[in-house]
Amino acid sequence: MVKIKTDILIIGSGPAGLNAAYTAASHGANVIIVDEAITIGGQLKQQTQILNNLPGEFNSQRGFSLVDDFYERLKSLPITFLLRHTMIGIYKNNSIGVTNGKETFPITYKKLIIATGAAEEATIFPGWTLPGVMTIGAAQILLNREHVLPGNEAIILGFNEFSLEVGKQLESCGVNIKAIVAKGNYDVELFHEAKNVGIRVVSNATIISATGVNEVEKVVLNIDGIEEEHMVDLVCIGNRLSPILEAFEILSCQLAYQEDLGGLFPKYYNSLETTNTSVYVAGNAAGITNIGGILITGEIAAWNALYSLELLEYSQFKNRSRALWEQLYRIEESQVFKARIAAIKETYKDESLALPPFVELLLEEC
């Protein structure tokens, strides 16, 4: 059996995992990244929109360009990429079990960072299993990565920044977006943005059904109690994201619930260490956030792992740690950051530990 050892093992090669790997390897740690995909980058690979809310060391750029940026940053560092590999369990000695589909082997680590990201939530309605009904993320993959037009006439269920962005991408490629359906309240600025590009948003609306022979052909909407029919061949579901938790459940990490962080997520301290010692969380797995927050939490997790491995001096660690949290405060949406700090405070309270003073200060500020 193959036996592999590393200083820091990272599960997930999306933006959080890549930034954690860059931080860790740049400061002397040996790093292994495990990901089931065939290439690094996660969802960045099919994101053609300009990403503006990035940390200062990154220039505003398109998602797929950010992946190229990371290729350049990482190629000369001591990092091993195990792509097309999946974490499937733990051994009795607490090493991680990894498989490539043909063989399974353990990886022994000193610190583990889990950056598995988030999953799109589905909407279940009559006809939701028909071909042509898919998540908004799946539509983006077909369009930008596979270069396949997912349909010609579309309805989007769920109104948020991501669903509008993909809607605009679909329209630019010739797909007619008949409406974006907002179930309840919506962001007024987003509404005006949609209006400016000619995309109709209907509020207080739900889908009644999708029908068709072998594929979706028609949807029926309920808009303020009035039924409205649309002939479409594409229904995109654009609900919220929720942290992917399987790895944390395998590792017996305690979970908590916070609506503004996407629902269930692993409990963690300001170090982003979970309740399972030496296991850290980063990115959307630590609570749904923007791309800037995803990148910064990756660095925070790696920075704390490095300090635990005695690869950083205290003054260096302390100054950068505080700077990262202040940067996260500035770059995340206020509601998300406030929920994150409140969740950290609750973790300390549950463990009967004193909250670090600078975290208390951040909680007061937000």
C-alpha positions, 0 to 999 in steps of 0.5 A: 500500500502507498503511504504518503506523509505531508505537513498540510493536506488540503481537500479541495482545489477551488480558490480557498484551497489554492490560496491556502496551498500558496500561503502554506507552501510559500512559508516552508510547508510541504503541501498535498492537495486532493480534488476529485476534478481533473483540473484545479480551480473549482467553479472558477474555471467557468466563471467569465465575469470580472471578479472585483472584490478580491484581496489587495494582492490580486488584480480584478480579473475573470474567474478562469484568469484567476486560475491561471494566476494560481498556476503561475504562483504554485508551479515552483512550490513544494505542492503535490496535486492529487487530482481525480482523487477523493477523500472517502474516510479515515483510518484508525491512526487518523490518516485520511483515506484517499482513492483514485477509483482503482486503489485506496491509500492513506495520507498522514498529515500534521494539519488538514484544511478542508475547502470543499466549497458549497452545493446549490440547493434544488427546488422540487416541483412537478416536472423538476426531473425533466431534461432541461431543468438544471441548476444555474451553476450547471447551465454556466458549466455547459455554456462556458466550459463545455461550450454547449448552449443549454437551451433557447428559451429560459426561465430562471428560478431564484433571483440573486447576484449569481443567477443574474450574472449567469442569466446575462451570460446566457442572454449574451449567447442568444438564450432568451430569458423570459423571466427571473422568478423572485419568490420573496423580497429581492435586492433593489440594486439587482432589480435595476441591474436586471432591468437595465439589461432587459431581463424581466424580474417577477416578484412574489412568484413561484413555479407550479409545474414544468411539463413536456414530452421527454424534455421540458416544454412549458412552465406554469408560474404563480405570480401574485395568485395569477397563473402565467404560462411560458413555452421554454426548453430551459429552467435554471434553478438559482437557489442559495448555496449550502456548505458541503459537509461530508468531510467534516461529518467523517471527521466528527467535527461538530456542526452549527446552524447560521442562516446567513452563512448558508445553514449548517456549517462546521463550528470553528474558532477564529483560527478557523480550526474546527472542534476536531483538533488540527482540522481547519475549514476554509472558503464557502465550507466555512460559511457562504461568502464572496470570492474575496472572503473565500480567498482570505479564509483560505489564507487564515486557515493556512496561516494558523496551521503554519503557526501551529507547525512552528513555521512562523514567529509569533510577531509575524503570525500575530500581525498578519492574522489581525490584518487578515481579519480586518481585511475580511471585515472590509471585503465581506458583506456586513451581514455575513461577517457579523454572522461569522463573528457571532458563530465564532463567539458561540463556539468559544462559549460552548467550549467555555473559552475566552474570546480573543480580544480582537474578535470581541472588538470586531464583533462590536464594530460590525 
